Amino acid sequence: MRETVRSRREDCTGCGACVGTCPKGAITMAPDAEGFCYPCVDQALCISCDLCEKRCPVGKPKPENRPAVFGAMNRDETIRMESSSGGVFTALAQEMIGRGGVVFGAVFDETLRVEHVGAFDESELAGMRGSKYVQSDCAEAMEHAVSLLERGIPVLFSGTPCQIDGLLTRVKGKSRDLLLTVDFTCHGVPSPGVFASYLRELEKKSGKRVKRYAFRDKRNGWKDFSAVATFEDGTEYAGSQTNEPFLYGFLQNLYLRPSCVNCRDLRGNHHAADLTISDLWGAQEVCPEKDDDRGLSLVFANTQAGRRALERVAGRLTIFHVETDGLSRFNPSLSAPVQAHPKREAFFRHYEREGFNAERVMKLLSGPGRIERLAARAAHLPAGVARRLRAIIRR
């Protein structure tokens, strides 16, 4: 009997596709000590059919695309300003709902947990706009999407590259023709548990409940975006990319999922989604005439279905040509995975004992301090002395 799906834990992306794959409903997703969800198998229900592992998308060959690449921005300035980049997703979502389809995307629930839900009406799209730098729970949404497709209802499903890769293992035949998939250039996904712990720290310090959180507020512009927590009394706590603790830690790769550092198969020309959306970083050099610091999208139409979808929303967008040579210089995640921060282990060692500690995070990311200098010196001491010193440092 198996206990989980992947033999190597660091291979699991947490996409959740295995939950619906199991014919006996034996798989659930549960958080580990770092706050990331992994599949857990109920051995009383498991029949050892191994379908979960056989259909797991990890390590399977990925398509080789020759995408058409465009720059784009929504013509509705309100939508554009509420979006992380240029507002392309909303245009695609409006078109899908307009023809009777359902749109799935990531939203905050009432506790600020990030989950995937379905939208049947345009009024439900607002919560899907804007980046959520937390791994979402989408296993249930996948099954709802599959059910709708099997009933002949068109679906737009947006998610991380690995979530889309997982969804496509569940969709076959005619249903695939009804599905439009949209992913994005992914930096990596932080721990939901770490984010929840950070919110608790904010609430403890302020004595107020956090009602809303925005990872990509454009009050200081698209490039110099801020993270903003809004409390129940309307007051705010805002920070930049270098002084807001959770955002800074995310951008420095301090608490990303272990599988993110190995994510080479779903980058460059190997996205499984019909469309890939990214920030058009480097716009000030690539297309300065379009750059008003309100947000621009870089769009990769990876399939014919993706190209047709863009054509259907051309009236909602301003679409323009961009030269792709050198774009990875401005956004390395276009072609390569990130590297884990060297102090990741140190962060989680303390996190498992005390939760998120903003002061400690900022110290970890501020460069070598006294402890680090002592540790470096310990490497040159006799083995016994070095062991004793390292034990003291870890306390």
C-alpha positions as CSV (number, residue, x, y, z in Angstrom):
1,M,0.0,0.0,0.0
2,R,1.3,3.5,-0.8
3,E,1.3,6.4,1.5
4,T,1.6,9.2,-1.1
5,V,1.9,9.6,-4.8
6,R,5.5,10.5,-5.6
7,S,8.4,8.6,-4.1
8,R,10.5,11.7,-4.0
9,R,8.6,14.4,-2.0
10,E,10.5,17.2,-3.7
11,D,9.1,16.2,-7.1
12,C,5.4,16.8,-6.1
13,T,4.1,20.1,-7.3
14,G,0.9,19.9,-5.2
15,C,-1.3,20.4,-8.3
16,G,-4.0,18.1,-6.8
17,A,-4.8,16.2,-10.0
18,C,-4.2,12.9,-8.3
19,V,-7.2,13.5,-5.9
20,G,-9.7,13.2,-8.8
21,T,-7.7,10.5,-10.5
22,C,-8.1,8.0,-7.7
23,P,-11.1,5.7,-8.5
24,K,-11.7,5.1,-4.8
25,G,-11.4,8.6,-3.5
26,A,-8.5,7.5,-1.3
27,I,-6.4,10.7,-1.8
28,T,-6.7,13.9,0.1
29,M,-4.3,16.9,0.2
30,A,-2.9,17.8,3.6
31,P,-0.3,20.3,4.8
32,D,3.2,19.4,5.9
33,A,5.3,21.1,8.6
34,E,6.3,23.8,6.0
35,G,2.6,24.5,5.2
36,F,2.6,23.0,1.7
37,C,-0.1,20.5,0.7
38,Y,0.9,17.0,-0.4
39,P,-1.3,14.0,-1.3
40,C,-2.0,11.6,1.5
41,V,-3.4,8.1,0.7
42,D,-6.0,6.4,2.9
43,Q,-4.6,2.8,2.9
44,A,-8.0,1.4,3.9
45,L,-9.4,2.6,0.6
46,C,-6.3,2.2,-1.7
47,I,-6.5,-0.7,-4.1
48,S,-2.9,-0.3,-5.3
49,C,-4.0,0.4,-8.9
50,D,-1.2,3.0,-9.1
51,L,-3.3,5.3,-11.4
52,C,-2.3,8.3,-9.3
53,E,1.4,7.8,-10.1
54,K,0.9,6.7,-13.7
55,R,-1.2,9.8,-14.5
56,C,0.9,12.2,-12.4
57,P,2.2,14.8,-14.9
58,V,5.6,15.2,-13.2
59,G,8.4,14.0,-15.5
60,K,6.1,13.4,-18.5
61,P,7.1,14.8,-21.9
62,K,5.8,18.4,-22.4
63,P,4.8,20.0,-25.7
64,E,7.3,21.9,-27.8
65,N,5.5,25.2,-28.8
66,R,6.2,27.8,-31.3
67,P,4.2,30.6,-29.7
68,A,3.0,33.8,-31.2
69,V,4.1,36.6,-28.8
70,F,2.4,39.9,-28.3
71,G,2.3,42.8,-25.9
72,A,-1.2,43.7,-24.7
73,M,-3.2,45.9,-22.3
74,N,-6.9,46.1,-21.5
75,R,-8.7,49.1,-23.0
76,D,-10.7,49.5,-19.8
77,E,-8.4,51.5,-17.6
78,T,-10.2,50.5,-14.4
79,I,-9.7,46.8,-15.1
80,R,-6.1,47.5,-16.1
81,M,-5.4,49.2,-12.8
82,E,-7.0,46.5,-10.8
83,S,-4.9,43.8,-12.5
84,S,-1.3,42.9,-11.8
85,S,-0.1,43.7,-15.3
86,G,-2.2,44.6,-18.4
87,G,-5.6,43.0,-17.6
88,V,-5.6,40.4,-20.4
89,F,-7.1,37.6,-18.2
90,T,-10.2,39.7,-17.5
91,A,-10.8,40.2,-21.2
92,L,-10.5,36.4,-21.8
93,A,-12.8,35.7,-18.8
94,Q,-15.5,38.2,-19.9
95,E,-15.6,36.6,-23.4
96,M,-15.9,33.1,-21.9
97,I,-18.8,34.1,-19.6
98,G,-20.4,36.0,-22.5
99,R,-20.8,32.8,-24.4
100,G,-22.1,30.8,-21.5
101,G,-18.9,29.4,-20.2
102,V,-17.4,29.2,-16.7
103,V,-14.1,30.7,-15.5
104,F,-11.9,29.2,-12.8
105,G,-9.3,31.3,-11.1
106,A,-7.7,31.9,-7.7
107,V,-9.4,34.1,-5.1
108,F,-9.1,34.9,-1.4
109,D,-11.8,33.3,0.7
110,E,-13.2,35.0,3.8
111,T,-10.2,33.9,5.9
112,L,-7.7,35.1,3.2
113,R,-6.9,31.5,2.2
114,V,-6.3,31.3,-1.5
115,E,-8.5,28.8,-3.4
116,H,-9.7,28.2,-6.9
117,V,-13.4,28.8,-7.6
118,G,-15.7,29.0,-10.6
119,A,-17.2,32.3,-11.9
120,F,-20.5,32.2,-13.8
121,D,-21.1,35.9,-14.0
122,E,-18.8,38.9,-14.7
123,S,-19.5,40.3,-11.3
124,E,-17.5,37.3,-9.8
125,L,-14.3,38.1,-11.7
126,A,-13.0,41.0,-9.6
127,G,-11.7,38.6,-6.9
128,M,-9.7,36.7,-9.6
129,R,-7.8,39.8,-10.7
130,G,-4.4,40.4,-9.2
131,S,-1.6,38.0,-8.3
132,K,-1.8,35.8,-5.2
133,Y,1.7,34.9,-4.2
134,V,0.5,31.8,-2.3
135,Q,-0.1,28.3,-3.6
136,S,-3.8,27.9,-4.1
137,D,-6.0,24.8,-3.3
138,C,-7.4,23.8,-6.7
139,A,-8.1,20.0,-6.4
140,E,-11.9,20.5,-6.0
141,A,-12.0,23.2,-8.7
142,M,-10.4,20.8,-11.1
143,E,-13.1,18.2,-10.6
144,H,-15.8,20.8,-11.0
145,A,-14.2,22.0,-14.3
146,V,-14.0,18.4,-15.5
147,S,-17.7,17.8,-14.7
148,L,-18.8,21.0,-16.5
149,L,-16.7,20.0,-19.6
150,E,-18.3,16.5,-19.7
151,R,-21.7,18.2,-19.7
152,G,-20.7,20.3,-22.8
153,I,-20.1,23.6,-20.9
154,P,-17.0,25.6,-22.1
155,V,-14.5,26.4,-19.4
156,L,-11.6,28.8,-19.0
157,F,-9.2,27.6,-16.3
158,S,-6.3,29.8,-15.1
159,G,-3.6,28.6,-12.8
160,T,0.1,28.0,-12.4
161,P,1.9,26.0,-15.1
162,C,1.9,22.8,-13.0
163,Q,-1.8,23.2,-12.1
164,I,-2.7,23.4,-15.8
165,D,-0.4,20.4,-16.5
166,G,-2.3,18.5,-13.8
167,L,-5.7,19.5,-15.1
168,L,-4.9,18.3,-18.6
169,T,-4.3,14.8,-17.3
170,R,-8.0,14.8,-16.4
171,V,-9.4,16.2,-19.6
172,K,-9.6,14.0,-22.7
173,G,-11.4,13.8,-26.1
174,K,-14.1,16.3,-27.0
175,S,-13.9,18.0,-23.6
176,R,-10.5,19.3,-24.5
177,D,-12.0,21.3,-27.3
178,L,-14.2,23.1,-24.8
179,L,-11.4,24.0,-22.5
180,L,-9.2,27.1,-22.7
181,T,-6.2,27.0,-20.4
182,V,-4.3,30.1,-19.2
183,D,-1.1,30.0,-17.1
184,F,1.5,32.6,-16.3
185,T,5.3,33.0,-16.0
186,C,5.7,31.6,-12.5
187,H,8.4,32.7,-10.1
188,G,7.5,29.9,-7.7
189,V,4.8,29.4,-5.1
190,P,5.2,30.3,-1.4
191,S,3.8,28.3,1.5
192,P,0.1,28.9,2.3
193,G,1.0,28.1,5.9
194,V,3.7,30.7,6.0
195,F,1.3,33.4,4.6
196,A,-1.4,32.5,7.1
197,S,1.2,32.8,9.9
198,Y,2.3,36.2,8.6
199,L,-1.3,37.4,8.7
200,R,-1.7,36.3,12.3
201,E,1.4,38.2,13.2
202,L,0.1,41.3,11.5
203,E,-3.2,41.0,13.4
204,K,-1.5,40.4,16.7
205,K,0.7,43.5,16.3
206,S,-2.2,45.7,15.2
207,G,-4.9,44.3,17.3
208,K,-7.2,44.3,14.2
209,R,-8.3,41.7,11.7
210,V,-6.8,41.8,8.2
211,K,-9.8,42.1,5.8
212,R,-8.0,42.3,2.5
213,Y,-4.5,41.8,1.2
214,A,-3.1,42.9,-2.2
215,F,0.3,41.6,-3.4
216,R,0.5,43.9,-6.4
217,D,-1.0,47.3,-5.5
218,K,-0.1,49.9,-8.2
219,R,-0.4,53.1,-6.1
220,N,3.3,53.7,-6.7
221,G,3.2,52.4,-10.2
222,W,3.3,49.0,-11.9
223,K,7.1,48.6,-11.6
224,D,7.3,49.7,-8.0
225,F,4.3,47.7,-6.8
226,S,3.5,47.5,-3.2
227,A,1.9,44.9,-0.9
228,V,-1.0,46.3,1.1
229,A,-2.9,44.8,4.0
230,T,-6.3,46.5,4.8
231,F,-7.6,46.1,8.3
232,E,-11.3,45.8,9.3
233,D,-11.4,49.5,10.3
234,G,-10.1,50.6,6.9
235,T,-6.6,51.4,8.0
236,E,-3.7,50.0,5.9
237,Y,-0.3,48.5,6.3
238,A,1.7,49.0,3.1
239,G,5.2,48.0,2.1
240,S,7.6,47.9,-0.8
241,Q,9.3,45.0,-2.5
242,T,12.2,45.4,-0.1
243,N,10.6,46.2,3.2
244,E,7.3,44.3,3.3
245,P,8.4,41.1,5.0
246,F,6.3,38.5,3.3
247,L,6.6,40.0,-0.2
248,Y,10.4,40.5,0.3
249,G,10.8,36.9,1.4
250,F,8.8,35.6,-1.6
251,L,10.9,37.6,-4.1
252,Q,14.1,36.3,-2.4
253,N,12.8,32.7,-2.7
254,L,13.0,32.1,1.0
255,Y,9.9,29.9,1.4
256,L,9.0,28.5,-2.1
257,R,7.8,25.0,-2.6
258,P,10.7,22.5,-3.0
259,S,9.6,21.5,-6.5
260,C,9.8,25.1,-7.8
261,V,13.6,25.0,-8.0
262,N,13.4,22.0,-10.4
263,C,10.6,23.5,-12.6
264,R,12.4,23.4,-16.0
265,D,9.8,21.4,-18.0
266,L,7.1,24.1,-18.0
267,R,9.1,27.1,-19.1
268,G,10.2,28.7,-22.3
269,N,8.5,26.9,-25.2
270,H,7.2,24.1,-23.1
271,H,4.1,25.5,-21.4
272,A,1.1,23.1,-21.5
273,A,-1.5,25.9,-21.5
274,D,-3.1,27.5,-24.5
275,L,-2.0,30.9,-23.4
276,T,0.8,32.1,-21.1
277,I,0.5,35.6,-19.6
278,S,3.4,37.5,-18.0
279,D,4.4,41.0,-17.0
280,L,6.1,42.8,-19.9
281,W,9.1,43.6,-17.7
282,G,11.6,45.7,-19.7
283,A,8.9,47.7,-21.4
284,Q,10.8,50.9,-20.9
285,E,13.4,49.5,-23.3
286,V,11.3,47.1,-25.5
287,C,8.3,49.3,-26.1
288,P,8.8,52.7,-24.4
289,E,6.0,54.3,-26.3
290,K,3.5,51.9,-24.6
291,D,5.0,52.1,-21.1
292,D,2.9,54.5,-18.9
293,D,3.7,52.5,-15.7
294,R,0.1,51.3,-15.4
295,G,0.9,47.7,-16.5
296,L,1.5,45.8,-19.7
297,S,1.2,42.1,-20.4
298,L,3.4,39.8,-22.4
299,V,1.2,37.1,-24.0
300,F,2.3,33.8,-25.5
301,A,-0.3,32.1,-27.7
302,N,1.0,28.5,-27.4
303,T,-1.7,26.8,-29.4
304,Q,-4.2,27.4,-32.1
305,A,-6.9,27.6,-29.5
306,G,-4.9,30.3,-27.7
307,R,-4.6,32.3,-30.9
308,R,-8.3,32.0,-31.6
309,A,-9.1,33.2,-28.0
310,L,-6.9,36.3,-28.5
311,E,-8.7,37.0,-31.8
312,R,-12.1,36.9,-30.0
313,V,-11.0,39.5,-27.4
314,A,-9.1,41.8,-29.8
315,G,-11.8,44.5,-29.4
316,R,-11.2,44.6,-25.6
317,L,-7.4,44.8,-25.8
318,T,-4.7,46.9,-27.4
319,I,-2.4,44.3,-28.9
320,F,1.0,45.2,-30.2
321,H,4.2,43.6,-31.5
322,V,7.2,43.2,-29.2
323,E,10.7,41.9,-29.9
324,T,11.3,38.8,-27.8
325,D,15.1,38.8,-28.0
326,G,16.6,39.5,-24.6
327,L,13.3,39.5,-22.6
328,S,14.7,36.9,-20.3
329,R,17.2,39.5,-19.1
330,F,14.3,41.4,-17.6
331,N,12.4,38.3,-16.4
332,P,14.6,35.3,-15.9
333,S,11.6,33.2,-14.9
334,L,10.6,33.1,-18.6
335,S,13.2,30.5,-19.2
336,A,14.7,29.2,-16.0
337,P,13.5,28.2,-12.5
338,V,14.6,30.2,-9.4
339,Q,17.2,29.0,-6.9
340,A,16.2,28.4,-3.3
341,H,17.5,31.0,-0.9
342,P,20.6,29.6,0.9
343,K,18.8,30.4,4.2
344,R,15.6,28.6,3.4
345,E,16.4,25.8,5.8
346,A,17.2,28.3,8.6
347,F,13.9,30.1,8.0
348,F,11.8,26.9,8.3
349,R,13.7,25.6,11.3
350,H,12.6,28.7,13.2
351,Y,9.2,28.8,11.5
352,E,8.3,25.3,12.7
353,R,9.0,26.4,16.3
354,E,7.6,30.0,16.4
355,G,5.7,30.7,13.1
356,F,6.4,33.7,10.9
357,N,8.6,36.3,12.5
358,A,8.9,39.4,10.4
359,E,12.0,40.7,12.3
360,R,13.8,37.4,11.8
361,V,12.9,37.3,8.1
362,M,14.3,40.8,7.5
363,K,17.5,39.8,9.4
364,L,17.9,36.6,7.4
365,L,17.7,38.6,4.2
366,S,19.9,41.5,5.3
367,G,23.2,39.7,4.6
368,P,25.7,37.9,6.9
369,G,25.4,38.9,10.5
370,R,27.4,37.9,13.6
371,I,25.9,34.3,13.6
372,E,26.7,33.7,10.0
373,R,30.2,35.0,10.5
374,L,30.7,32.6,13.4
375,A,29.3,29.8,11.3
376,A,31.8,30.6,8.6
377,R,34.7,30.6,11.0
378,A,33.5,27.2,12.4
379,A,34.2,25.6,9.1
380,H,37.9,26.1,9.7
381,L,38.0,24.8,13.3
382,P,38.7,21.2,14.4
383,A,35.8,18.9,13.9
384,G,34.8,18.6,17.6
385,V,35.0,22.3,18.3
386,A,33.1,23.1,15.1
387,R,30.2,20.7,16.0
388,R,29.8,22.3,19.5
389,L,29.8,25.8,18.0
390,R,27.3,24.9,15.4
391,A,25.0,23.4,18.1
392,I,25.2,26.7,20.0
393,I,24.4,28.7,16.8
394,R,21.3,26.6,16.0
395,R,19.7,27.2,19.4
